[in-house]
Amino acid sequence: MRDSRFKPVVWDEVQHLQCSVSLLTNFEDAVDYLDWEIGVHGIRIEFNNEHGQRRTATYLPEVASEQGWNKMQTIESLLRKGGYNAKITTTFCKSIHLTRYQSEKALVTYQEYLCLRFPDS
């Protein structure tokens, strides 16, 4: 498995690894592109890009607050993530279909994983 966004993990780092999983829940259609709360809702947007292609993108609930973004900055970043390259206008934003959701996060350290994987060791 190769992910060009990250350097490969070296063996000395393995004991410090953690794995988290976000379970997405409570999906709701939003009234508009600003009908969600930072730190509470994750958002999934659907839109047509400048070539008329249907595109989607999502951010988990913690992304906007971790980045220090307001709602508009989050929407703009998410549009870019989803491949929208044209000028972002209020009129365009009103055409976005936004679904908001919440998540529950579970975290396991490498040591906890080993205990679960090899209980008799």
C-alpha positions as CSV (number, residue, x, y, z in Angstrom):
1,M,0.0,0.0,0.0
2,R,1.5,3.3,-1.1
3,D,0.0,6.7,-0.4
4,S,2.0,9.6,-1.9
5,R,0.6,12.0,0.7
6,F,2.7,10.4,3.4
7,K,6.2,9.1,4.0
8,P,6.4,5.3,4.5
9,V,6.2,4.1,8.1
10,V,9.5,2.7,9.4
11,W,9.6,-0.1,11.9
12,D,10.7,2.1,14.8
13,E,7.4,4.1,14.4
14,V,5.1,1.1,14.5
15,Q,4.9,1.0,18.3
16,H,3.7,4.7,18.3
17,L,0.9,4.2,15.7
18,Q,-2.7,4.7,16.5
19,C,-5.6,3.7,14.2
20,S,-8.9,5.5,14.4
21,V,-12.2,4.8,12.7
22,S,-15.0,7.3,12.3
23,L,-18.5,5.8,12.2
24,L,-20.7,8.2,10.3
25,T,-24.3,8.6,11.6
26,N,-27.4,10.8,11.5
27,F,-27.3,11.8,7.9
28,E,-29.6,14.8,7.1
29,D,-30.3,16.9,4.0
30,A,-29.4,20.5,4.8
31,V,-31.6,23.4,4.0
32,D,-28.7,25.1,2.2
33,Y,-24.9,25.1,2.1
34,L,-24.5,26.9,5.4
35,D,-27.0,24.7,7.4
36,W,-24.5,22.9,9.6
37,E,-22.4,23.5,12.7
38,I,-18.6,23.5,12.8
39,G,-17.3,20.8,15.2
40,V,-20.7,19.1,15.2
41,H,-21.4,18.1,11.6
42,G,-19.4,16.5,8.9
43,I,-20.5,17.7,5.5
44,R,-20.9,16.0,2.1
45,I,-21.5,18.2,-0.9
46,E,-22.7,17.4,-4.4
47,F,-22.3,19.9,-7.2
48,N,-21.8,20.2,-11.0
49,N,-18.3,21.4,-11.9
50,E,-17.5,23.9,-14.6
51,H,-17.7,21.1,-17.2
52,G,-21.1,20.0,-16.0
53,Q,-19.8,16.8,-14.4
54,R,-21.4,15.7,-11.1
55,R,-18.9,15.8,-8.3
56,T,-18.9,15.1,-4.5
57,A,-16.6,15.7,-1.6
58,T,-16.7,15.3,2.2
59,Y,-15.1,16.5,5.4
60,L,-15.4,14.8,8.7
61,P,-16.8,16.9,11.6
62,E,-13.4,17.7,13.1
63,V,-11.8,19.0,9.9
64,A,-13.1,22.6,9.9
65,S,-12.3,23.2,13.5
66,E,-8.8,21.6,13.3
67,Q,-8.0,23.8,10.3
68,G,-9.4,27.0,12.0
69,W,-11.9,27.5,9.1
70,N,-15.2,29.2,9.1
71,K,-18.2,27.8,7.2
72,M,-17.4,29.6,3.9
73,Q,-13.7,28.6,4.0
74,T,-14.7,25.0,4.6
75,I,-17.1,25.0,1.6
76,E,-14.5,26.7,-0.6
77,S,-11.8,24.1,0.4
78,L,-14.3,21.2,-0.1
79,L,-15.2,22.5,-3.5
80,R,-11.5,22.6,-4.5
81,K,-11.0,19.1,-3.0
82,G,-13.9,17.9,-5.2
83,G,-12.3,19.3,-8.3
84,Y,-14.1,22.6,-8.8
85,N,-11.7,25.1,-10.4
86,A,-13.9,28.0,-11.4
87,K,-14.7,31.1,-9.4
88,I,-16.8,30.3,-6.3
89,T,-19.7,32.7,-6.1
90,T,-22.7,32.9,-3.7
91,T,-25.0,31.9,-6.6
92,F,-22.9,28.8,-7.3
93,C,-22.9,27.9,-3.6
94,K,-26.7,28.1,-3.5
95,S,-26.7,25.3,-6.1
96,I,-24.7,22.9,-3.8
97,H,-26.6,20.0,-2.3
98,L,-25.2,19.5,1.2
99,T,-25.8,16.5,3.5
100,R,-24.7,16.9,7.1
101,Y,-23.8,14.1,9.4
102,Q,-22.2,13.3,12.7
103,S,-19.6,10.8,13.6
104,E,-18.4,8.6,16.5
105,K,-14.7,7.9,16.6
106,A,-13.0,4.8,17.9
107,L,-9.2,4.7,18.5
108,V,-6.8,1.8,19.1
109,T,-3.1,2.0,19.8
110,Y,-0.7,-0.5,18.4
111,Q,-0.3,-2.1,21.8
112,E,-4.0,-2.5,22.2
113,Y,-4.2,-4.0,18.7
114,L,-1.5,-6.6,19.7
115,C,-3.5,-7.5,22.8
116,L,-6.6,-8.0,20.8
117,R,-4.9,-9.8,18.0
118,F,-2.8,-12.1,20.2
119,P,-4.7,-12.4,23.5
120,D,-2.7,-15.3,24.8
121,S,0.7,-13.6,24.3
